[in-house]
Amino acid sequence: MTHDNVLEESQGAIDETEEDEEPSVVPILMNLTGRAKTLLSELQAFQEHLRKLKRQRDVELAHFRSTVQSELSMLERLASKPDGAQTIHIARSSNLPFLETIWNIAKKSKNLVALQKAVYFNNPSKSLSQSLHHVDLNAEGNGTRPGRKSDRATVDTLTDGGLTWTKVSLVTNTRLLFDLAKQGWQSDGSEDDEEGSFPVSSDDDDDVPLVKTAKELCLASHSYRVRTRKPVVNLVLPRIILGETDEIDKIIAKCRAAGATVFTEKDLVPAPAITDALHNMAADPIDDFSSTLNIDCTILLALVSEFSHAKVHKEPWFHKSLQRQVEIEGNENLLPAILYPALGARSLVCTREAAVRMQEIVDTIGTPSEKARTAILMSDDASKSQSELVDEMQQWSSYLVPKEWQLPIQVIDQHEDECQKSLPQEALTVCQNMTAINRSVFAYGWASGRTTITSNRTVVKQIENDLEKFEDVDGSVWPKIWLCATARSLVGKEKTRRDVPKEVKSGAWPLPDPLKREQQRRNGLDVLQKRAGHDVEDLRPNGYDCDDVIEAKLAAAQALKSPAS
């Protein structure tokens, strides 16, 4: 049996109470089963919290939840077996206390990343995570062991965004003495009688499973970086009491010398109630947004896109990305579900470069409705109030436009107040690799300290990767960026067939747009009513005036039938 198995075996055991008569297994199982169900219900509450924040993919819980469910199933099966010494022994050997300890540590933590995650020393592809960046120490000449891809360690909780690794062990003083005895150390129980023991060598200490675990975890932590910083290793030993036996204290000292911070019984505090713990375990990133948001060009386009404001049907000429956007929007509406809550009542700005680029795209491929929304979003009409602009935007949307939406978006100079002079050297280096428009957006947000809202995953990942190349970058250096999980582009225009005469081909797409918009508006109302389960107020009961559109459409159709001159 490996030292890991020995350690895990000791972790799950419940201390047995010596009594003259064995108690019935029934109350023991009732207690354990109730606790297991409570643990599962708290896990469910946390998963529901993640769903509300749309962060289900940010935290790895599946393996841990499956383990708890298996433990509960075992306890329920055990209840059907005859009451006896063996049944009681199995119940007392339940792994539930170990799982509860892990969960309690998670409830006391911030920014939970994973529970019971295997991290590999030399095979980063097997331990991929949003927060963990693998470092090949052997390639850098810093490795301390052969590069076997099977080398791994299990971390019970990854918290603080991956910066804190915690390992739990329910090993007791007695068990540690037993492990020492296997290495040749003996004691007659008297701490003052040195004749009853002999020293344990340093190498013998290293064979103790607890020390091996501490060393392997610390070694594994050297192979990873979280925002350029090496994770710290915590060893939680709630059943170890220091000061009773010198040999126990020496073993704990060995664990600390390996690089682990050790917490014993006297260091631990009770876990909070799950309702009080949820926010710290997985905070809503929106809570940390700046009061003024820096809007990227990708979000500007999403805020006026036909995909975002109406029910767009798949067209035969849509390429795959447009078809995918139709599918995604059908499952979850970007504006009411994601962007409107993120923007809230905060002031909104964008750089002049982003505004110009957005306007170029809208002018080139935007539909009339997208152009109308753009005029409202970027309005420079000082005579119109914020509420008037919101009302105007409502006329072009099938979804309720929040009254607090701060329209229009203010266009600013990326160098206002000479803010970019304060950029750290790391930021200047990273921004050199960007295009002019991306540099204007992200450098401005970086320098001003304002949260940049974007769906440009490529640029965000490039910023992270470039910063990871530096060593020990302070947390304050990193920019405030919120990456919207999904993007929306403009609907665009159908490519004109070559056999269509130039004189009439330009009328093929734009003419039916208002008519199409009315159809989309009605479809959007139908979708909202189905989801709400009741009638939804039609904010434009008379619909759009389409008579002139129909007349123009018929005229265009007649022109297509006429031979080209």
Buried (B, 14 or more C-beta within 10 A) or exposed (E): EEBBEBBBBBBBBBEEEEEEEEEEBEEBBEEBBEBBBEBBEBBEBBBEBBEEBBBBEBBBBEEBBEBBBEBBEBBBEBBEEEBEEEBBEBBBEBBBBBBBBBBBBBBBBBBBBBBBBEBBBBBBEEBEBEBBBBBEBBEEEEBEEEEEEEBBBBBBBBBBBBBBBBBBBBBBBEBBBEBBEEBEBEBEEEEEEEEEBEEBEEEBBEBBBBBBBBBBBBBBBBBBBBBBBBBBBBBBBBBBEBEEBEBBEBBBBBBEEBBBBBBBEEEBEEBBEBEEBBEBBBBBBBEEBBEBBBBBBBBBBBBBBBBBBBBBEEEEEBEEEBEEBBEBBEEEBBBBBBBBEBBBEBEBBBBEBBBBBBBEBBEEBBBBBBBBBBBBBBBEEEEBEBEBBBBBBBBBBBBBBBEEBBBBBBBBEBBEEEBBEEBBEBBEBBBEEBEEBBBBBBBBBBBBBBBBBBBBBEBBEBBBEBBBEBEEBEEEBBBBBBBBEBBBBBBBBEEEEEEEEEEBBEBBBBBBBBBBBBBBBBBBBEBBEEEEEEEBEEBBEEEBEBEEBEEBBEEBEEEBEEEEE
